[in-house]
Amino acid sequence: MIPINLLRYFGGAFVDLTLTRAGAGTYTDAGDWTRGSGTTTTIQGISPQPVQANEISITEPGERITDYLKTYTTADVRTRTGTQDADIIGWNGQTYKVHAVDNRRMGGYLKVILRRANT
């Protein structure tokens, strides 16, 4: 749920985010993964913010909450599903994988949890 006060606070203060979406990948006969080709577009979102501990579930040992941010956007963003890799969001010189999407569309916005990508 997006707090109404948050939307009022940020108003029209959106930033440009770079969205990279890979095409569906495939496995070769030898069992090797081949990543699909990708496309890059610019989307608008509220400036990414720190997450609270109750907003994410950390599943890998050694992960820190500082590796995560959240943003709100009206753009279609996707997590990993089947042979489709998660979208990559670029912002402020860093890259983040889409970790989770709250698709309840409160006020037309999606809440997107981003995880810093290993580079």
N, C-alpha and C positions, 0 to 999 in steps of 0.2 A: 504494500500500500504506500502510495506517495503522499506524504503529509502536505496538505494544502498550503501550509505556511512556507514549506520549502519552495513550492512553485511560485508563490507570491514573492518570496525573497529573491529568487534568481530571475524572475520575470523573463525578460528577453536576453539575459546574459548567457548566450550560448557560445560555444567555441567550436572550431572546426576539428573534427576527428577523422583520421584516415581509416577507412574500413577495407581490409583485404580479405577476400573470400576465395578460398581454393575450390576448384572444381572437384567433383567426386573422384576419389582415388580408386585404384584397382590393384589386385594381387596378380603377379605373374604366375605362370605354371610352376615355377620353382618356389613359389611362396613369398617372394619379395614384394614389398609394398611400393607402389609408384604413386606419388602425390599428383593430384590433378592440377592443371594450370589455373592460375588465379586471376582475379580482376581486382582493381583498386579504385575506390571512389571516396569522395569526401562527404561526410554526414555531419549533422549538427547535434550537439549534446550539451547538457549542463556540464560545466567544468568538473572533471573527476574529483571525487572527495574520498577521504578515508572511510573504510567500513568499520562497523562495530562488530565485536566478537560474535554476537548473536545473529549476524546477517550471513555468515558463511559456515561451512563445515570444512575443516582442514583434514585432508585425507592422506597426505604424504608426510612421513617423518621429516622434521627439520624445516617445514614450511612455517613462515611467520605471517602474522596478520598484516605486517607492513608490505607484503607482496601483493596485496589486494587493494583495489579501488572500486568505487561505484560511480555510475553516471546514470542519467535519465535521458532518453532519446525517443523520438517517434519513428526512427529508422528500423527496418527489419534486420535484427542481428541474431546470430545463431550459435548455439553450442555444438559440440561434436555429436553427430548421430550417424550410426552405421559407417558408411564409407566417406562421409562428409566431415572434414576437419572443422574445428571451431574457427569462427571468424577471428581475425587479428585486428586490434584497434591500436592505432598509433596516436600518441599525444605527448607533447612536450619532450620530444626526443627519445621516448621510451615506447616499447611495444608490449601489448597486453593481449592475452587470449581471453575470449569470452568464456567465463567460468560458469555463469548461471544467468538466466533471464527470467524475471518475474513478468509473465505475460498477462497479468490481470488488467493491463491498460487503464490505469486510473488517470482520468483526465487526458487520455490519449497518449500517455507516456509509458515506456517500458523502463523498469529498473534493471540495470545491467551490472553484474558483478564481473570485474576484470581481474585477471591474475597476471602478474608480471611474467613475460615470456623470457625464457633463457636465451640469451644471445651469444 
